Amino acid sequence: MTTLAPMSAARGRSSGGFWRRTWAMLIKEFIQLKRDRVSFAMIIMIPLVQLLLFGYAINTNPRHLPTAVLLQEQSDLGRSILKAIQNTAYFDVTHIVEDKSEFDHLLASGAVLFAIEIPANFERAVRRGDRPALLVAADATDPVAAGSAMAALGTLVQTALQHDRAVPDGAAPPFEIRTHARYNPAANTSFNIVPGLVGTILTMTMLIFTALSVTREIERGTMESLLAMPITPVEIMLGKIIPYIVVGIEQAALIIAIGIGLFGVPLLGSLLLLALLSTLFIATNLSIGYTFSTIAQNQLQAMQMSMMFFLPNILLSGFMFPFAGMPGWAQWIGECLPLTHYLRIVRGIMLKGAAIADLRYDTLALAALMLIAMIIAITRFRRTLD
């Protein structure tokens, strides 16, 4: 009996000590989490950003798609068709063109997703009952964005024009609509996904590689010796970025080769141009990752920043969801992301055979983003030196 009493008391003390120690550890973790402001912000921001993006920005049935119209004649019926197109929810007429070269350039550059041609003598043919053709060219590199609009085009336009005085009465439609899905007539989704994967994979890997570069030096204790060397911040940044440019080029070459050989994705444009602009995109992401590494205090924070930046890239760039279907504010954010511009570049070169003149805007945007990121990174690193 005397032995059992101390054992019972010991169990009680041990049980009480267990809960006290657990409680103390819990309080310690909360204090540490509160002090780690970057991690705490990520806990709040990531689900908030996901909710806002999926709730407001993502639309799998895009409307208000940019459209060009080529009017070969100035007639009442032509203007009625143009007005009917403008009144639909699917098309926004952003360009009125005067010749077929501009018509083709707008589609190749991605400035419009649809181009509608009203041929010469169209109204005369309608009045005579000849059922002329209204020509519609669609950028089908993104089958999701083009599919629903193409399906609705004929019904919407003809319904809007059925009471027009220029259209004769009759059971048959007064004209036919001939659609041509350019660049991907079979609506093969791999033609859209595989080029996009090049940019997505490069974004993820390049960000992570360089985001950890400076923080790794700090955690290993080698930053002091690096700062003691006769080397400038620009030289340090270039020395850390250039090796990963080579790695990124190898990654891009591997993905493109597999896409062409295994999935049959065409390469209609210049391989040299694709390589040069891919290098620019890789350098842009490496510069952004290097900026994160100068802001973060440890590798965990650098990784969290990279993932926080990667999330809107994949959702707002047009990789997973049609870019044209997003609201205006989401498209403005998307225009500030490197992946948005690179997707247009890689799809334009591979699927459309686009030249540098067609891709001028996206090339300049990538160069500007790279320059901004480099300036911020160098400025931040100089503060570390001080």
Summary of the structure (lengths in Angstrom):
residues: 386
radius of gyration: 28.9
end to end distance: 71.3
largest distance: 116.7
contacts: 1231
relative contact order: 0.11
helix: 68%
strand: 9%
